[in-house]
Amino acid sequence: MSQMRDLDPVIKKLEELVAGRNTSVPYANEIEGDLAELFSVRDDEVIDDFIYDLAFYRPEGGDGLYDYERFKPMAETALKRLKNLNREST
């Protein structure tokens, strides 16, 4: 399953976001694009939901948007799922 080996770069990016080292909207958009591409043919509810949530993320929040503190647990859940998928594929 070569598709899962491609998870390493997006896992590293998500780790940076969760750690607060890069919480910018362009960085979140990059992660969203990477995940959408990697999971375009794979059905995974946790990751699909996270891709959706990424569209509503802004570090400072706003009307109908997730700020970093509210978003962080969602990102941690997705990160855990990605790491589990990575382990399953090896």
N, C-alpha and C positions, 0 to 999 in steps of 0.2 A: 504494500500500500504506500506508494511513493508520495502520495498527496500529504500524508501525515508527517513525513520528514520535513515538509515545508512549514510546519508549525513553529519550529525553533525561532525564526526571526520575529514572528508576531507575538510569541510568548515573551521574548526579550522586550519588545515595545510595550506590551501590557504591563510588564513588571515595572518599567520606568514610569508609566502613568500611575499605577497603584502606589508606588513609592513617593509620588509627588515631584519627581525630578523633571517631568515634562507633562504638564496638564493642559497644554494649549489645544484650542479647537482644531487647528490644522493637523496636529499630531493625532488627535482622536479620530479625525476624518481619515487619516492614513490607515489607522488600525481598522476602522470600519470597512474601508475598501479592501484591505488585505483579507479580512475575515469573509467578506461577501464573495470574494474570488475563490478562496480556499473551500468554502462551504456551499458553493453554488450547486453542487450535485450531491451533497451529503445532507441528510435531514438530521439536525441536532437541535432540539428545542431550546436548550440552554444558550447555545451560541446564536441561534436565530433571534431569540429574545434580546440578547445582548447587542446584536447588530442594530436592532430596532431602537434600543435604549440609547445607543451612541448618537443617534440622530437628534436626541433631545438633551444632549450634554453641553453645558457651557460652564467653565470653571466658576464663574460668578453667579450662575443661575439665571433666574428671570421668570417671567410669567410662563408657566407650562414647561419649564426647563429644569433639569437636574443640575444642582451645583456640585462641586467636587466632593464635598463631604457626604452628600446623599448618594452620589454616583459611585463612590469608592467601593461599597459593599457589592454592588452589581459587578464591578470590574474584578473584584477578588473572586467572586463565584465563577465568572467566565475564565479567569486565569487558572483556577483549580481544575475546571473541566478540560481546558486545553492541555494542561500537564498530564491529566489522566489519559486523555486520548493519545498523547505522545508516548506514554508508557505502554499503552495497549498495542501500539503499532510496532514496538521494538521486540 
